[in-house]
């Protein structure tokens, strides 16, 4: 069997906070820069790298915009 790390004492344990990102709020924003800034704000407590997550999320939102709103000319 593999050796397991001893459990951290409660003072050092970090609960993973639930994070909700309001996609509708992001869809209503003017630009990707505004969206990225908002998502960075929401992820401020996240200690993992967030750049890849944010760019992937913005790609998905761009795709959703194309589906949900007729192109304005």
mmJSON file of the N, C-alpha and C atoms, coordinates in Angstrom:
{"data_MODEL":{"atom_site":{
"group_PDB":["ATOM","ATOM","ATOM","ATOM","ATOM","ATOM","ATOM","ATOM","ATOM","ATOM","ATOM","ATOM","ATOM","ATOM","ATOM","ATOM","ATOM","ATOM","ATOM","ATOM","ATOM","ATOM","ATOM","ATOM","ATOM","ATOM","ATOM","ATOM","ATOM","ATOM","ATOM","ATOM","ATOM","ATOM","ATOM","ATOM","ATOM","ATOM","ATOM","ATOM","ATOM","ATOM","ATOM","ATOM","ATOM","ATOM","ATOM","ATOM","ATOM","ATOM","ATOM","ATOM","ATOM","ATOM","ATOM","ATOM","ATOM","ATOM","ATOM","ATOM","ATOM","ATOM","ATOM","ATOM","ATOM","ATOM","ATOM","ATOM","ATOM","ATOM","ATOM","ATOM","ATOM","ATOM","ATOM","ATOM","ATOM","ATOM","ATOM","ATOM","ATOM","ATOM","ATOM","ATOM","ATOM","ATOM","ATOM","ATOM","ATOM","ATOM","ATOM","ATOM","ATOM","ATOM","ATOM","ATOM","ATOM","ATOM","ATOM","ATOM","ATOM","ATOM","ATOM","ATOM","ATOM","ATOM","ATOM","ATOM","ATOM","ATOM","ATOM","ATOM","ATOM","ATOM","ATOM","ATOM","ATOM","ATOM","ATOM","ATOM","ATOM","ATOM","ATOM","ATOM","ATOM","ATOM","ATOM","ATOM","ATOM","ATOM","ATOM","ATOM","ATOM","ATOM","ATOM","ATOM","ATOM","ATOM","ATOM","ATOM","ATOM","ATOM","ATOM","ATOM","ATOM","ATOM","ATOM","ATOM","ATOM","ATOM","ATOM","ATOM","ATOM","ATOM","ATOM","ATOM","ATOM","ATOM","ATOM","ATOM","ATOM","ATOM","ATOM","ATOM","ATOM","ATOM","ATOM","ATOM","ATOM","ATOM","ATOM","ATOM","ATOM","ATOM","ATOM","ATOM","ATOM","ATOM","ATOM","ATOM","ATOM","ATOM","ATOM","ATOM","ATOM","ATOM","ATOM","ATOM","ATOM","ATOM","ATOM","ATOM","ATOM","ATOM","ATOM","ATOM","ATOM","ATOM","ATOM","ATOM","ATOM","ATOM","ATOM","ATOM","ATOM","ATOM","ATOM","ATOM","ATOM","ATOM","ATOM","ATOM","ATOM","ATOM","ATOM","ATOM","ATOM","ATOM","ATOM"],
"id":[1,2,3,4,5,6,7,8,9,10,11,12,13,14,15,16,17,18,19,20,21,22,23,24,25,26,27,28,29,30,31,32,33,34,35,36,37,38,39,40,41,42,43,44,45,46,47,48,49,50,51,52,53,54,55,56,57,58,59,60,61,62,63,64,65,66,67,68,69,70,71,72,73,74,75,76,77,78,79,80,81,82,83,84,85,86,87,88,89,90,91,92,93,94,95,96,97,98,99,100,101,102,103,104,105,106,107,108,109,110,111,112,113,114,115,116,117,118,119,120,121,122,123,124,125,126,127,128,129,130,131,132,133,134,135,136,137,138,139,140,141,142,143,144,145,146,147,148,149,150,151,152,153,154,155,156,157,158,159,160,161,162,163,164,165,166,167,168,169,170,171,172,173,174,175,176,177,178,179,180,181,182,183,184,185,186,187,188,189,190,191,192,193,194,195,196,197,198,199,200,201,202,203,204,205,206,207,208,209,210,211,212,213,214,215,216,217,218,219],
"type_symbol":["N","C","C","N","C","C","N","C","C","N","C","C","N","C","C","N","C","C","N","C","C","N","C","C","N","C","C","N","C","C","N","C","C","N","C","C","N","C","C","N","C","C","N","C","C","N","C","C","N","C","C","N","C","C","N","C","C","N","C","C","N","C","C","N","C","C","N","C","C","N","C","C","N","C","C","N","C","C","N","C","C","N","C","C","N","C","C","N","C","C","N","C","C","N","C","C","N","C","C","N","C","C","N","C","C","N","C","C","N","C","C","N","C","C","N","C","C","N","C","C","N","C","C","N","C","C","N","C","C","N","C","C","N","C","C","N","C","C","N","C","C","N","C","C","N","C","C","N","C","C","N","C","C","N","C","C","N","C","C","N","C","C","N","C","C","N","C","C","N","C","C","N","C","C","N","C","C","N","C","C","N","C","C","N","C","C","N","C","C","N","C","C","N","C","C","N","C","C","N","C","C","N","C","C","N","C","C","N","C","C","N","C","C","N","C","C","N","C","C"],
"label_atom_id":["N","CA","C","N","CA","C","N","CA","C","N","CA","C","N","CA","C","N","CA","C","N","CA","C","N","CA","C","N","CA","C","N","CA","C","N","CA","C","N","CA","C","N","CA","C","N","CA","C","N","CA","C","N","CA","C","N","CA","C","N","CA","C","N","CA","C","N","CA","C","N","CA","C","N","CA","C","N","CA","C","N","CA","C","N","CA","C","N","CA","C","N","CA","C","N","CA","C","N","CA","C","N","CA","C","N","CA","C","N","CA","C","N","CA","C","N","CA","C","N","CA","C","N","CA","C","N","CA","C","N","CA","C","N","CA","C","N","CA","C","N","CA","C","N","CA","C","N","CA","C","N","CA","C","N","CA","C","N","CA","C","N","CA","C","N","CA","C","N","CA","C","N","CA","C","N","CA","C","N","CA","C","N","CA","C","N","CA","C","N","CA","C","N","CA","C","N","CA","C","N","CA","C","N","CA","C","N","CA","C","N","CA","C","N","CA","C","N","CA","C","N","CA","C","N","CA","C","N","CA","C","N","CA","C","N","CA","C","N","CA","C","N","CA","C","N","CA","C","N","CA","C","N","CA","C"],
"label_alt_id":[null,null,null,null,null,null,null,null,null,null,null,null,null,null,null,null,null,null,null,null,null,null,null,null,null,null,null,null,null,null,null,null,null,null,null,null,null,null,null,null,null,null,null,null,null,null,null,null,null,null,null,null,null,null,null,null,null,null,null,null,null,null,null,null,null,null,null,null,null,null,null,null,null,null,null,null,null,null,null,null,null,null,null,null,null,null,null,null,null,null,null,null,null,null,null,null,null,null,null,null,null,null,null,null,null,null,null,null,null,null,null,null,null,null,null,null,null,null,null,null,null,null,null,null,null,null,null,null,null,null,null,null,null,null,null,null,null,null,null,null,null,null,null,null,null,null,null,null,null,null,null,null,null,null,null,null,null,null,null,null,null,null,null,null,null,null,null,null,null,null,null,null,null,null,null,null,null,null,null,null,null,null,null,null,null,null,null,null,null,null,null,null,null,null,null,null,null,null,null,null,null,null,null,null,null,null,null,null,null,null,null,null,null,null,null,null,null,null,null],
"label_comp_id":["UNK","UNK","UNK","UNK","UNK","UNK","UNK","UNK","UNK","UNK","UNK","UNK","UNK","UNK","UNK","UNK","UNK","UNK","UNK","UNK","UNK","UNK","UNK","UNK","UNK","UNK","UNK","UNK","UNK","UNK","UNK","UNK","UNK","UNK","UNK","UNK","UNK","UNK","UNK","UNK","UNK","UNK","UNK","UNK","UNK","UNK","UNK","UNK","UNK","UNK","UNK","UNK","UNK","UNK","UNK","UNK","UNK","UNK","UNK","UNK","UNK","UNK","UNK","UNK","UNK","UNK","UNK","UNK","UNK","UNK","UNK","UNK","UNK","UNK","UNK","UNK","UNK","UNK","UNK","UNK","UNK","UNK","UNK","UNK","UNK","UNK","UNK","UNK","UNK","UNK","UNK","UNK","UNK","UNK","UNK","UNK","UNK","UNK","UNK","UNK","UNK","UNK","UNK","UNK","UNK","UNK","UNK","UNK","UNK","UNK","UNK","UNK","UNK","UNK","UNK","UNK","UNK","UNK","UNK","UNK","UNK","UNK","UNK","UNK","UNK","UNK","UNK","UNK","UNK","UNK","UNK","UNK","UNK","UNK","UNK","UNK","UNK","UNK","UNK","UNK","UNK","UNK","UNK","UNK","UNK","UNK","UNK","UNK","UNK","UNK","UNK","UNK","UNK","UNK","UNK","UNK","UNK","UNK","UNK","UNK","UNK","UNK","UNK","UNK","UNK","UNK","UNK","UNK","UNK","UNK","UNK","UNK","UNK","UNK","UNK","UNK","UNK","UNK","UNK","UNK","UNK","UNK","UNK","UNK","UNK","UNK","UNK","UNK","UNK","UNK","UNK","UNK","UNK","UNK","UNK","UNK","UNK","UNK","UNK","UNK","UNK","UNK","UNK","UNK","UNK","UNK","UNK","UNK","UNK","UNK","UNK","UNK","UNK","UNK","UNK","UNK","UNK","UNK","UNK"],
"label_asym_id":["A","A","A","A","A","A","A","A","A","A","A","A","A","A","A","A","A","A","A","A","A","A","A","A","A","A","A","A","A","A","A","A","A","A","A","A","A","A","A","A","A","A","A","A","A","A","A","A","A","A","A","A","A","A","A","A","A","A","A","A","A","A","A","A","A","A","A","A","A","A","A","A","A","A","A","A","A","A","A","A","A","A","A","A","A","A","A","A","A","A","A","A","A","A","A","A","A","A","A","A","A","A","A","A","A","A","A","A","A","A","A","A","A","A","A","A","A","A","A","A","A","A","A","A","A","A","A","A","A","A","A","A","A","A","A","A","A","A","A","A","A","A","A","A","A","A","A","A","A","A","A","A","A","A","A","A","A","A","A","A","A","A","A","A","A","A","A","A","A","A","A","A","A","A","A","A","A","A","A","A","A","A","A","A","A","A","A","A","A","A","A","A","A","A","A","A","A","A","A","A","A","A","A","A","A","A","A","A","A","A","A","A","A","A","A","A","A","A","A"],
"label_entity_id":["1","1","1","1","1","1","1","1","1","1","1","1","1","1","1","1","1","1","1","1","1","1","1","1","1","1","1","1","1","1","1","1","1","1","1","1","1","1","1","1","1","1","1","1","1","1","1","1","1","1","1","1","1","1","1","1","1","1","1","1","1","1","1","1","1","1","1","1","1","1","1","1","1","1","1","1","1","1","1","1","1","1","1","1","1","1","1","1","1","1","1","1","1","1","1","1","1","1","1","1","1","1","1","1","1","1","1","1","1","1","1","1","1","1","1","1","1","1","1","1","1","1","1","1","1","1","1","1","1","1","1","1","1","1","1","1","1","1","1","1","1","1","1","1","1","1","1","1","1","1","1","1","1","1","1","1","1","1","1","1","1","1","1","1","1","1","1","1","1","1","1","1","1","1","1","1","1","1","1","1","1","1","1","1","1","1","1","1","1","1","1","1","1","1","1","1","1","1","1","1","1","1","1","1","1","1","1","1","1","1","1","1","1","1","1","1","1","1","1"],
"label_seq_id":[1,1,1,2,2,2,3,3,3,4,4,4,5,5,5,6,6,6,7,7,7,8,8,8,9,9,9,10,10,10,11,11,11,12,12,12,13,13,13,14,14,14,15,15,15,16,16,16,17,17,17,18,18,18,19,19,19,20,20,20,21,21,21,22,22,22,23,23,23,24,24,24,25,25,25,26,26,26,27,27,27,28,28,28,29,29,29,30,30,30,31,31,31,32,32,32,33,33,33,34,34,34,35,35,35,36,36,36,37,37,37,38,38,38,39,39,39,40,40,40,41,41,41,42,42,42,43,43,43,44,44,44,45,45,45,46,46,46,47,47,47,48,48,48,49,49,49,50,50,50,51,51,51,52,52,52,53,53,53,54,54,54,55,55,55,56,56,56,57,57,57,58,58,58,59,59,59,60,60,60,61,61,61,62,62,62,63,63,63,64,64,64,65,65,65,66,66,66,67,67,67,68,68,68,69,69,69,70,70,70,71,71,71,72,72,72,73,73,73],
"pdbx_PDB_ins_code":[null,null,null,null,null,null,null,null,null,null,null,null,null,null,null,null,null,null,null,null,null,null,null,null,null,null,null,null,null,null,null,null,null,null,null,null,null,null,null,null,null,null,null,null,null,null,null,null,null,null,null,null,null,null,null,null,null,null,null,null,null,null,null,null,null,null,null,null,null,null,null,null,null,null,null,null,null,null,null,null,null,null,null,null,null,null,null,null,null,null,null,null,null,null,null,null,null,null,null,null,null,null,null,null,null,null,null,null,null,null,null,null,null,null,null,null,null,null,null,null,null,null,null,null,null,null,null,null,null,null,null,null,null,null,null,null,null,null,null,null,null,null,null,null,null,null,null,null,null,null,null,null,null,null,null,null,null,null,null,null,null,null,null,null,null,null,null,null,null,null,null,null,null,null,null,null,null,null,null,null,null,null,null,null,null,null,null,null,null,null,null,null,null,null,null,null,null,null,null,null,null,null,null,null,null,null,null,null,null,null,null,null,null,null,null,null,null,null,null],
"Cartn_x":[0.842,0.0,0.88,0.354,1.111,1.106,2.24,2.224,1.343,0.574,-0.304,0.2,0.026,0.425,-0.495,0.048,-0.831,-1.828,-3.02,-4.005,-3.516,-3.851,-3.461,-4.278,-3.669,-4.479,-5.548,-6.688,-7.79,-7.377,-6.403,-6.002,-5.38,-4.813,-4.158,-5.014,-6.119,-6.993,-7.708,-7.732,-8.486,-9.713,-10.852,-12.069,-12.101,-12.547,-12.682,-13.968,-13.86,-15.094,-15.885,-17.201,-18.049,-18.001,-17.843,-17.783,-18.844,-19.674,-20.671,-20.314,-20.259,-20.007,-21.297,-21.81,-23.066,-22.801,-23.066,-22.769,-23.622,-24.869,-25.723,-25.119,-24.576,-23.916,-22.759,-21.97,-20.831,-21.292,-22.374,-22.89,-23.333,-23.805,-24.292,-23.162,-21.944,-20.839,-20.391,-19.769,-19.396,-18.272,-17.227,-16.024,-15.415,-14.538,-13.811,-12.95,-12.408,-11.57,-12.381,-13.595,-14.471,-14.813,-15.119,-15.453,-14.276,-13.094,-11.9,-11.638,-11.807,-11.583,-12.572,-13.829,-14.86,-14.541,-14.142,-13.84,-12.607,-11.602,-10.411,-10.805,-11.749,-12.262,-12.855,-13.662,-14.315,-13.301,-12.214,-11.22,-10.068,-10.236,-9.128,-8.585,-9.425,-8.965,-8.422,-8.49,-8.035,-6.52,-5.888,-4.429,-3.866,-4.722,-4.237,-4.178,-3.383,-3.339,-4.723,-5.142,-6.506,-6.553,-5.397,-5.396,-6.056,-5.688,-6.219,-7.725,-8.153,-9.581,-10.342,-9.808,-10.491,-10.577,-9.471,-9.531,-10.482,-10.525,-11.478,-12.914,-13.155,-14.497,-14.93,-14.02,-14.35,-14.642,-13.913,-14.203,-15.619,-15.991,-17.338,-18.4,-18.136,-19.098,-19.242,-18.131,-18.22,-19.094,-18.928,-19.752,-21.222,-21.503,-22.89,-23.51,-22.709,-23.224,-23.662,-22.856,-23.194,-24.506,-24.732,-25.963,-27.176,-26.968,-28.132,-28.514,-27.583,-27.942,-27.685,-28.648,-28.408,-27.287,-26.451,-25.33,-25.859,-25.38,-25.782,-24.867,-25.449,-24.645,-24.577],
"Cartn_y":[-1.192,0.0,1.246,2.327,3.575,4.292,4.898,5.701,6.932,7.255,8.419,9.54,10.745,11.896,11.972,12.337,12.472,13.606,13.472,14.544,15.852,16.941,18.247,18.562,19.24,19.683,20.666,20.727,21.576,23.013,23.549,24.937,25.135,24.071,24.203,23.706,23.066,22.555,23.697,23.664,24.703,24.043,24.517,24.035,24.612,23.813,24.34,25.144,26.454,27.244,26.971,26.963,26.84,28.168,28.12,29.358,29.316,30.32,30.417,31.577,31.299,32.358,32.552,33.762,34.077,34.332,33.318,33.416,34.502,34.65,35.695,37.074,37.268,38.547,38.778,37.726,37.861,38.121,37.445,37.643,39.084,39.734,41.112,42.142,41.721,42.679,43.04,44.227,44.791,44.029,43.659,43.145,41.981,41.269,40.173,40.683,41.9,42.454,42.635,43.154,43.356,42.008,41.042,39.694,39.088,39.179,38.587,39.221,40.55,41.245,40.751,40.56,40.086,38.674,37.8,36.422,36.394,37.221,37.303,37.726,38.677,39.131,37.962,37.155,36.014,34.96,34.847,33.802,34.302,35.475,36.091,35.174,34.337,33.434,32.113,31.93,30.671,30.687,29.67,29.655,28.924,28.308,27.641,28.669,28.399,29.343,29.46,30.674,30.868,31.302,31.647,32.177,31.227,29.95,28.976,28.831,28.761,28.648,29.844,31.046,32.261,32.318,32.009,32.095,31.045,29.862,28.834,29.27,29.894,30.375,31.462,32.386,33.454,32.894,31.863,31.218,30.66,29.994,29.412,30.508,31.605,32.706,33.333,33.478,33.998,33.086,31.779,30.817,30.947,31.162,31.307,32.583,33.647,34.911,34.734,34.02,33.814,33.056,32.11,31.329,32.128,33.005,33.611,34.989,35.705,37.053,37.213,37.782,38.067,39.095,38.959,39.895,41.298,42.242,43.64,44.252,44.963,45.619,47.087],
"Cartn_z":[0.0,0.0,0.0,-0.542,-0.638,0.702,1.052,2.281,2.068,3.092,2.975,3.857,3.378,4.184,5.397,6.543,7.713,7.475,8.032,7.829,8.45,7.791,8.332,9.573,10.538,11.686,11.196,11.88,11.416,11.12,11.841,11.616,10.237,9.657,8.351,7.2,7.513,6.462,5.785,4.464,3.754,3.162,3.589,2.959,1.555,0.603,-0.745,-0.767,-0.963,-0.958,-2.229,-2.08,-3.255,-3.977,-5.266,-6.035,-7.114,-7.122,-8.177,-9.071,-10.361,-11.329,-12.096,-12.055,-12.714,-14.191,-15.013,-16.44,-17.096,-16.64,-17.212,-16.983,-15.784,-15.475,-16.451,-16.692,-17.598,-19.031,-19.436,-20.793,-21.024,-19.962,-20.092,-20.152,-19.853,-19.82,-21.231,-21.322,-22.618,-23.32,-22.572,-23.233,-22.466,-23.141,-22.491,-21.345,-21.514,-20.444,-19.162,-19.318,-18.157,-17.53,-18.386,-17.888,-17.155,-17.755,-17.143,-15.781,-15.708,-14.441,-13.389,-13.784,-12.841,-12.356,-13.27,-12.877,-11.972,-12.287,-11.42,-10.015,-9.939,-8.637,-7.865,-8.567,-7.92,-7.491,-8.244,-7.972,-7.11,-6.495,-5.765,-4.663,-4.08,-3.016,-3.543,-4.854,-5.44,-5.539,-4.985,-4.976,-6.19,-6.998,-8.203,-9.326,-10.368,-11.49,-12.128,-12.406,-12.903,-14.368,-14.957,-16.328,-17.321,-17.265,-18.217,-18.031,-16.767,-16.476,-17.039,-16.796,-17.229,-18.753,-19.444,-20.906,-21.471,-20.865,-21.311,-21.084,-19.932,-19.615,-20.593,-20.902,-21.845,-23.228,-23.644,-24.938,-24.953,-23.864,-23.787,-23.822,-23.122,-23.086,-24.467,-25.185,-26.561,-27.413,-27.236,-27.972,-27.608,-26.32,-25.868,-26.42,-26.519,-27.043,-28.49,-29.25,-30.66,-30.775,-29.861,-29.903,-29.446,-28.453,-27.795,-28.31,-28.94,-29.366,-30.855,-31.552,-32.964,-33.072,-34.069,-34.23,-34.493,-33.696,-33.899,-34.942,-35.852,-36.899,-36.614],
"occupancy":[1.0,1.0,1.0,1.0,1.0,1.0,1.0,1.0,1.0,1.0,1.0,1.0,1.0,1.0,1.0,1.0,1.0,1.0,1.0,1.0,1.0,1.0,1.0,1.0,1.0,1.0,1.0,1.0,1.0,1.0,1.0,1.0,1.0,1.0,1.0,1.0,1.0,1.0,1.0,1.0,1.0,1.0,1.0,1.0,1.0,1.0,1.0,1.0,1.0,1.0,1.0,1.0,1.0,1.0,1.0,1.0,1.0,1.0,1.0,1.0,1.0,1.0,1.0,1.0,1.0,1.0,1.0,1.0,1.0,1.0,1.0,1.0,1.0,1.0,1.0,1.0,1.0,1.0,1.0,1.0,1.0,1.0,1.0,1.0,1.0,1.0,1.0,1.0,1.0,1.0,1.0,1.0,1.0,1.0,1.0,1.0,1.0,1.0,1.0,1.0,1.0,1.0,1.0,1.0,1.0,1.0,1.0,1.0,1.0,1.0,1.0,1.0,1.0,1.0,1.0,1.0,1.0,1.0,1.0,1.0,1.0,1.0,1.0,1.0,1.0,1.0,1.0,1.0,1.0,1.0,1.0,1.0,1.0,1.0,1.0,1.0,1.0,1.0,1.0,1.0,1.0,1.0,1.0,1.0,1.0,1.0,1.0,1.0,1.0,1.0,1.0,1.0,1.0,1.0,1.0,1.0,1.0,1.0,1.0,1.0,1.0,1.0,1.0,1.0,1.0,1.0,1.0,1.0,1.0,1.0,1.0,1.0,1.0,1.0,1.0,1.0,1.0,1.0,1.0,1.0,1.0,1.0,1.0,1.0,1.0,1.0,1.0,1.0,1.0,1.0,1.0,1.0,1.0,1.0,1.0,1.0,1.0,1.0,1.0,1.0,1.0,1.0,1.0,1.0,1.0,1.0,1.0,1.0,1.0,1.0,1.0,1.0,1.0,1.0,1.0,1.0,1.0,1.0,1.0],
"B_iso_or_equiv":[0.0,0.0,0.0,0.0,0.0,0.0,0.0,0.0,0.0,0.0,0.0,0.0,0.0,0.0,0.0,0.0,0.0,0.0,0.0,0.0,0.0,0.0,0.0,0.0,0.0,0.0,0.0,0.0,0.0,0.0,0.0,0.0,0.0,0.0,0.0,0.0,0.0,0.0,0.0,0.0,0.0,0.0,0.0,0.0,0.0,0.0,0.0,0.0,0.0,0.0,0.0,0.0,0.0,0.0,0.0,0.0,0.0,0.0,0.0,0.0,0.0,0.0,0.0,0.0,0.0,0.0,0.0,0.0,0.0,0.0,0.0,0.0,0.0,0.0,0.0,0.0,0.0,0.0,0.0,0.0,0.0,0.0,0.0,0.0,0.0,0.0,0.0,0.0,0.0,0.0,0.0,0.0,0.0,0.0,0.0,0.0,0.0,0.0,0.0,0.0,0.0,0.0,0.0,0.0,0.0,0.0,0.0,0.0,0.0,0.0,0.0,0.0,0.0,0.0,0.0,0.0,0.0,0.0,0.0,0.0,0.0,0.0,0.0,0.0,0.0,0.0,0.0,0.0,0.0,0.0,0.0,0.0,0.0,0.0,0.0,0.0,0.0,0.0,0.0,0.0,0.0,0.0,0.0,0.0,0.0,0.0,0.0,0.0,0.0,0.0,0.0,0.0,0.0,0.0,0.0,0.0,0.0,0.0,0.0,0.0,0.0,0.0,0.0,0.0,0.0,0.0,0.0,0.0,0.0,0.0,0.0,0.0,0.0,0.0,0.0,0.0,0.0,0.0,0.0,0.0,0.0,0.0,0.0,0.0,0.0,0.0,0.0,0.0,0.0,0.0,0.0,0.0,0.0,0.0,0.0,0.0,0.0,0.0,0.0,0.0,0.0,0.0,0.0,0.0,0.0,0.0,0.0,0.0,0.0,0.0,0.0,0.0,0.0,0.0,0.0,0.0,0.0,0.0,0.0],
"pdbx_formal_charge":[null,null,null,null,null,null,null,null,null,null,null,null,null,null,null,null,null,null,null,null,null,null,null,null,null,null,null,null,null,null,null,null,null,null,null,null,null,null,null,null,null,null,null,null,null,null,null,null,null,null,null,null,null,null,null,null,null,null,null,null,null,null,null,null,null,null,null,null,null,null,null,null,null,null,null,null,null,null,null,null,null,null,null,null,null,null,null,null,null,null,null,null,null,null,null,null,null,null,null,null,null,null,null,null,null,null,null,null,null,null,null,null,null,null,null,null,null,null,null,null,null,null,null,null,null,null,null,null,null,null,null,null,null,null,null,null,null,null,null,null,null,null,null,null,null,null,null,null,null,null,null,null,null,null,null,null,null,null,null,null,null,null,null,null,null,null,null,null,null,null,null,null,null,null,null,null,null,null,null,null,null,null,null,null,null,null,null,null,null,null,null,null,null,null,null,null,null,null,null,null,null,null,null,null,null,null,null,null,null,null,null,null,null,null,null,null,null,null,null],
"auth_seq_id":[1,1,1,2,2,2,3,3,3,4,4,4,5,5,5,6,6,6,7,7,7,8,8,8,9,9,9,10,10,10,11,11,11,12,12,12,13,13,13,14,14,14,15,15,15,16,16,16,17,17,17,18,18,18,19,19,19,20,20,20,21,21,21,22,22,22,23,23,23,24,24,24,25,25,25,26,26,26,27,27,27,28,28,28,29,29,29,30,30,30,31,31,31,32,32,32,33,33,33,34,34,34,35,35,35,36,36,36,37,37,37,38,38,38,39,39,39,40,40,40,41,41,41,42,42,42,43,43,43,44,44,44,45,45,45,46,46,46,47,47,47,48,48,48,49,49,49,50,50,50,51,51,51,52,52,52,53,53,53,54,54,54,55,55,55,56,56,56,57,57,57,58,58,58,59,59,59,60,60,60,61,61,61,62,62,62,63,63,63,64,64,64,65,65,65,66,66,66,67,67,67,68,68,68,69,69,69,70,70,70,71,71,71,72,72,72,73,73,73],
"auth_comp_id":["UNK","UNK","UNK","UNK","UNK","UNK","UNK","UNK","UNK","UNK","UNK","UNK","UNK","UNK","UNK","UNK","UNK","UNK","UNK","UNK","UNK","UNK","UNK","UNK","UNK","UNK","UNK","UNK","UNK","UNK","UNK","UNK","UNK","UNK","UNK","UNK","UNK","UNK","UNK","UNK","UNK","UNK","UNK","UNK","UNK","UNK","UNK","UNK","UNK","UNK","UNK","UNK","UNK","UNK","UNK","UNK","UNK","UNK","UNK","UNK","UNK","UNK","UNK","UNK","UNK","UNK","UNK","UNK","UNK","UNK","UNK","UNK","UNK","UNK","UNK","UNK","UNK","UNK","UNK","UNK","UNK","UNK","UNK","UNK","UNK","UNK","UNK","UNK","UNK","UNK","UNK","UNK","UNK","UNK","UNK","UNK","UNK","UNK","UNK","UNK","UNK","UNK","UNK","UNK","UNK","UNK","UNK","UNK","UNK","UNK","UNK","UNK","UNK","UNK","UNK","UNK","UNK","UNK","UNK","UNK","UNK","UNK","UNK","UNK","UNK","UNK","UNK","UNK","UNK","UNK","UNK","UNK","UNK","UNK","UNK","UNK","UNK","UNK","UNK","UNK","UNK","UNK","UNK","UNK","UNK","UNK","UNK","UNK","UNK","UNK","UNK","UNK","UNK","UNK","UNK","UNK","UNK","UNK","UNK","UNK","UNK","UNK","UNK","UNK","UNK","UNK","UNK","UNK","UNK","UNK","UNK","UNK","UNK","UNK","UNK","UNK","UNK","UNK","UNK","UNK","UNK","UNK","UNK","UNK","UNK","UNK","UNK","UNK","UNK","UNK","UNK","UNK","UNK","UNK","UNK","UNK","UNK","UNK","UNK","UNK","UNK","UNK","UNK","UNK","UNK","UNK","UNK","UNK","UNK","UNK","UNK","UNK","UNK","UNK","UNK","UNK","UNK","UNK","UNK"],
"auth_asym_id":["A","A","A","A","A","A","A","A","A","A","A","A","A","A","A","A","A","A","A","A","A","A","A","A","A","A","A","A","A","A","A","A","A","A","A","A","A","A","A","A","A","A","A","A","A","A","A","A","A","A","A","A","A","A","A","A","A","A","A","A","A","A","A","A","A","A","A","A","A","A","A","A","A","A","A","A","A","A","A","A","A","A","A","A","A","A","A","A","A","A","A","A","A","A","A","A","A","A","A","A","A","A","A","A","A","A","A","A","A","A","A","A","A","A","A","A","A","A","A","A","A","A","A","A","A","A","A","A","A","A","A","A","A","A","A","A","A","A","A","A","A","A","A","A","A","A","A","A","A","A","A","A","A","A","A","A","A","A","A","A","A","A","A","A","A","A","A","A","A","A","A","A","A","A","A","A","A","A","A","A","A","A","A","A","A","A","A","A","A","A","A","A","A","A","A","A","A","A","A","A","A","A","A","A","A","A","A","A","A","A","A","A","A","A","A","A","A","A","A"],
"auth_atom_id":["N","CA","C","N","CA","C","N","CA","C","N","CA","C","N","CA","C","N","CA","C","N","CA","C","N","CA","C","N","CA","C","N","CA","C","N","CA","C","N","CA","C","N","CA","C","N","CA","C","N","CA","C","N","CA","C","N","CA","C","N","CA","C","N","CA","C","N","CA","C","N","CA","C","N","CA","C","N","CA","C","N","CA","C","N","CA","C","N","CA","C","N","CA","C","N","CA","C","N","CA","C","N","CA","C","N","CA","C","N","CA","C","N","CA","C","N","CA","C","N","CA","C","N","CA","C","N","CA","C","N","CA","C","N","CA","C","N","CA","C","N","CA","C","N","CA","C","N","CA","C","N","CA","C","N","CA","C","N","CA","C","N","CA","C","N","CA","C","N","CA","C","N","CA","C","N","CA","C","N","CA","C","N","CA","C","N","CA","C","N","CA","C","N","CA","C","N","CA","C","N","CA","C","N","CA","C","N","CA","C","N","CA","C","N","CA","C","N","CA","C","N","CA","C","N","CA","C","N","CA","C","N","CA","C","N","CA","C","N","CA","C","N","CA","C","N","CA","C","N","CA","C","N","CA","C"],
"pdbx_PDB_model_num":[1,1,1,1,1,1,1,1,1,1,1,1,1,1,1,1,1,1,1,1,1,1,1,1,1,1,1,1,1,1,1,1,1,1,1,1,1,1,1,1,1,1,1,1,1,1,1,1,1,1,1,1,1,1,1,1,1,1,1,1,1,1,1,1,1,1,1,1,1,1,1,1,1,1,1,1,1,1,1,1,1,1,1,1,1,1,1,1,1,1,1,1,1,1,1,1,1,1,1,1,1,1,1,1,1,1,1,1,1,1,1,1,1,1,1,1,1,1,1,1,1,1,1,1,1,1,1,1,1,1,1,1,1,1,1,1,1,1,1,1,1,1,1,1,1,1,1,1,1,1,1,1,1,1,1,1,1,1,1,1,1,1,1,1,1,1,1,1,1,1,1,1,1,1,1,1,1,1,1,1,1,1,1,1,1,1,1,1,1,1,1,1,1,1,1,1,1,1,1,1,1,1,1,1,1,1,1,1,1,1,1,1,1,1,1,1,1,1,1]
}}}
